[in-house]
């Protein structure tokens, strides 16, 4: 079977190509990809090429398909897995396989599996590690967003606090504590706010900072203070660029007692140092945003580490349990990751999107690999709709959904867009 895919050959060398997939082996599964969302990790892998820890050294001769946030349908099941999986079923995967200690992962490391493709072959290890997950939702893009949401969920579970007189750690954010999400008005930050409001282990206060007023206003209009209050949480949005001493201002919101949990959503040394300054006793700072620079560093107050028990953790991806939790919360309506999506495009838009991702404003970029479509901001649907009937209808649909991408928009686009 032929597939079309965007493959990585080297640093900033992405190519949209059509090629033949081999016949599947008895322990493999053939699948059709319907949606994929673009992650900053794809950009990092692309600009680093074989220097990236997850990318093989021989990609110039054996290119890999990029994209790891995908959802689709099973087409054909090898004999080994015939009793467990069925053709026609919807699926998503947990790409952080950690197979036999290897960092190799779908979307970074494999010739025949990646989200920016029409058809792929799922290798045996995906099923062997229970990383092929059934998806029973309607919208395919929800299945794609389960992976980035699992990273958020995993970070919340990875935070920890000490128990006085014991070396046992209490895992997770502090219940009824103070939580700060720094640089949190971007797409992943929105997911973090949504999860904090609706998860089972809730803080009493959430403070979200950013220096972009437009992004803060959008976040506040979607994840409202009223919704947080219904869940017993005080939610504050703060533009820290307005304050000469942001740490002092943020501390004042906690009666100067500090924050029990802090998440850093942008790799900035001053931001990390601000987080350090506002930690409460036994406070946990989670450095969520992975930097491109391998020498990235920041100052940290080790006096407080010793006497105030402050500490730091970092997470990169979630595990299968985190992804299952994300899928369950989305299916039950407790999470709505639609707010993360600001742009939509087809397979022909992938290469430019991934390479230039840091320079493209907005949130998550959603790709439908089976169609042709330039990467398009949802906010531009109205203007484009003046001359294009498809964008006119998409604008109408999303306008009826608070300006957010939705299942109805996906169905319409897949039924009417030009095939790749």
N, C-alpha and C positions, 0 to 999 in steps of 0.2 A: 504494500500500500504506500502511496505517495503522501508525504506530509510537507507542509510549508512551515518554516520556523525561522526565528532570528537566532543566529549562532555567533558565539564569541570565538574569534581567531587570535586575538592578541589585544594589547592595550588600545582602547578606543576603536577597536575593529569589530564592529557588529555587521552582519550581513543577513538580509532576508533571502532565503533560498528555498527551493523545492528539491526534495531528494527522496529516495526510496527507503522505507523502513524494512528491516528484515522480518521474516516470519517469526512470530513469537515462539518462545520455548515453552515447554510444559509448565515451567514455574513462573511465567510472566503473564502480563495482562495488557491488552491493547485498549487504549482509551482515546476519547474525543474530548479535547479541551474546549470549553465554552467561554470561560472568563479568566482573566488574570489581572491582578493589581500590581503596580510597579512599586518596588521597595527601594529605599535609598541604598540598601545593601547591593542591589543590582548595579547601581551606578558605581559603587566602590569596586565591585568585582570587575566592571568594565574598564575603569580607568587604570586599575592595577594589573589586569590580565593575569598571567601565570604567577605573578608575585603574590596574588591573593591566596590566603591559606586554604580556601576551599576549591580553588581552580587548579586543574592538572597542569603539569609542566609542558605537555605536548599538544596544547590546543591549536597550534599552528597547523598541525597535521590531523588532529582529531578534535575539531571544534565541539563546544558544548552548547546546548540550548539553555538560554537564560530564562529566568522567571520561576519563582517558587511559591507564589500565592495564587494557586489556580483551583478551578472547580470544573467538573465535566461529567461525562457519562461513560460508563464501561461499554466497550464494543465487543470484545472477545476475551474469554477467560481460559487460561491454560489449565491442563488437567489437574495439576496439583491443587489449584484453588477453586475448582468447579463446585465443590460442596459449600463454599463459604461466600462466593461472590457471583453475581448474575449480570449478564449483559442487559443494558438498559438502565441499570441503577446509577443514580447520581453519586458522586464522590468528591472528596477533597483529600489532601494528604498532609501529614505532619512531616515537613522536609528535614527537620533536624534528626537524622537517623542515628547518628553516633554508632554506625555499624562497625563492630569489631575495633572500636576506638578511633576510627577514621573520621575526619572532618568533612569528607565528601558528602554532598547533598544535592538532591534534585534542584535544578535551576542554577547550579554553579559547576557541576562536576561530571554530568552524564551526557553521552552522545544522543540518547534517544528519549530523554524525559526532561521537560521544562515547560513552564506555563505559556511562553510566547510561541506556541506551536498549534497546529490544527489537530494532529494526531501524535500520540506518544506511546512508548512502551514502558510500562511500570516494571522495574526489575524485582526479582524475588525478595530482596531485602526489605522493600517497602511493605510487603504483606507479612513477611516473617516477623517483623518488628511491630506488627499491629499499627502501622502508620498509614494504612489505607482506611479512611473513615467514611462510612456511609453518610450521605447528606440527604435529609428528607425535606428540606425547605423548598420554597418556590423559586426565588431569585437565585440565579447562579452566582451573582456577585457577592451575595452574603457568604457563600461557601469560600470564595476567594479571600474575603476579609476575616474569615475565621483564623487564618494564620497570623496576621498582624495583631488581631485581638488576643490571640493566645500569648503573644510576647508581652502584652500589657498585663494579662492575668498572671503570667509567670513571674513578672516583676513584683506584683503585689504579694504573691506567695513567698517570694524570696526574701523580702524584708524580714527582719527579726528583732526581738527585744530580749533583754536578759531578765532572769528571774533572781531577785535578791537572795544571796546565800546559796546559789546553785549555779552549776555550769550548764544547765539545761536552757536552751533557747526557746522562746515562744515565737513560732513562725507566723509571718503575716504582718500587715500593718496593725498598729495599736487600735483596738476597738475603742470608740468614743474619744479618740485622740485628735491631735491637730495635724493636718496633712497639707503640704505645699507641693504644687506642681509647677516647677519653674520652666519658663519658655513653653507653656502648656497650651497655647491656642492653635497649634498646628494640628494636622490630622491625627497623629498618634496621641497627642495631648487630649484631644477631644474624646478619643476612646478611653483614655485614662480617667477623665472626669465622669464619663458615662458609667464606667465600671464602678468607680468609687461611690457614686450615688446609689447604684442599684445592686451592689454585691451584698453578701450576707454579713460581712465584717466591716461595718461602716465607721468612719470618723465622725466627730461632731462638727469639725470645721474643715473646709477645703478652701485654700487660697490658690488661685491660678494667676500666674504672672506672664506677661509678655511685653514687648516694646512696640508691637504693631497694633494700633488702636482699631483698625479695621478688622483684624483677625479676632481681637478680644470682643468686639461688638457682635460679630457673627457667632462666636461661641456662646455669648450671653443670651443671644436670641434663640438658640437651639437648646442649650442645656441651661435652663432658667433657674434663677434663685428660688422661684416658687416650687419647681419640681424638686429641688434639693430639700427645701423646707418640708415638703410632704413626706420625705424620707428621714426627717429628723436631723437635717444637716444645714448648717449655715454655709453658704457659698459666696465667695468674694472674688471678683475679677479685679486685677490691679495692673496698671501700666507703670512699670517700675522706672521707665525713662523720665517720668515726671518728678522723681524724687532724687535729691542730691545724695542721700544716704539710704538706698533701698533696704539694706539689711535692718536698719533701725525702724523704718516704717513697717516692714513685715513682722518684726518682733512685736511691735505695738499692737498688732491685731490679735496676739495671743496673750495680752497682758504681760508681755516680756518674758513669758515662760518658755518660748520656743516651740519648735515643731517636732513631733514624735517621728514623723516620716516625711521625707523629702524625695521627690523624683526630679532628676535633671533631664530635660528633653531636648537640650541643644549642647553640643560639645564646646563649651566656652570656659576658659579658665576662670575669668571673673565670676561667671555664674556658679561654678562649683564652689568657689571661695565664699560667695554670698550664702550658698546653702550651708556651708560649714559654720558660718557665723550665726545662723539662726536655728541650729539644732538644739533641741531640748536635752536634758539629761537622759541618757540611754537612747538618744535619737539615732535613727538609721537613715543614711543618705544613699539613695540608689542612683548610680550613674547609668542612666538608661540609654543615652544617645551615644552610639559608637562613633568615635572619631576616625577620620581618614589617616591622620598623622600618627604613625606608630610611636612617636616620641611625645605625644600630648601629655601634659602634666599640669598640676595645679597645687598651690599650697594648701596644707591641711593642718589644723591646730592639734598637735599631739599632746599638748597639755590637757586639752579637753578629752582626748582619747583616754588618757590615763585616769583623770580625776572625775570626768563627767560621763564616762562610758559611751561616748559617741563613737559611731562606727560607720563603715561604708561597704556597700555591696555593688556588684554589677551583674547584669543579666544580658544574655544575648540569645533571644528566642525563647519560646516556651516549650513544654513537653506535650506529649499526647494527651495527658489528663487536662492540661490547660486548654488545649484545643477543643476537647470534648465539652468542657465547661462553657467555652465561648459559643459553641454550636447550640448547646442547650439553652443558654440565656438568650441567644438571638431567636431561636425557635419559639420560645415562650414570650417574646416581646419585651423582655427586661433590658435588652441591649438593642440599639438601632445604629449600626455602623454606617448607615447611609450618609450621615453627616460628614464622614471622612472623605467622601468622593467629591472632587471639584472639576475633574476633567474626564472625558471619555474619548476613546479612539480605537482604531483598528490595528491589525498586525503591521500594516505599512507605516504606522506612526511610532513603532517601538524603538527603533535604533536611535532616532533623534531625541526621543523622549528620555531614554535611559542616559544617553551621553550628556544631555543638557539639563538633567533633572534639577540640580541645585539652582538653576537660573529660571526655572518655570515656577511662577507663584502659585499659591493655592495649596490644596491638600493632595489626597491620593489620586493617582492617575489610573483609571480603569480601562483595561484593554479587552476587546472582544476579538480573538484571533482569527475568526472566520470571516471577518468583514474588512472592507477598505473604508477608512475614515481618518482624516487628519485629527490629531489631538485637539480637542475642542473644549473650551471652558463652558460649563453649564450656564454661567452668567452671560455667555455670548449667544445662547440659543435664540433669544428674542431678536437680536439684530440679524442673525443669519436666516432666521425664519421669514424675513421679508422677501427673500428671493428663493428660498428652499423649503419645499413643503414638508420634508422630513424634520428639519429643525423647527419648523413652525409647530408641528404636532408635538415634538419633544418638549418644546417650551410650554405648551399648554398643559401637558401631563405633569411636568415637574412643578409648574406654578400652583397646581392643585395639591401639591405635596410639600408645601412650605419651602419650595425652591430646591428640594433634595431629589437626587436620583432615586428611582424606585423600581419595583417589580414590573409595573405597567410600562415604564419607559424602556426597560430592558426588552420586554416582549415585543414592543413596537419596533425598536431598533433592529433586533435580530430578524424580524419578519420583513423589513423594508429596506435595509441597507444593502449596498452592493457587496456581493461575495468577493472574497480575496482571490 
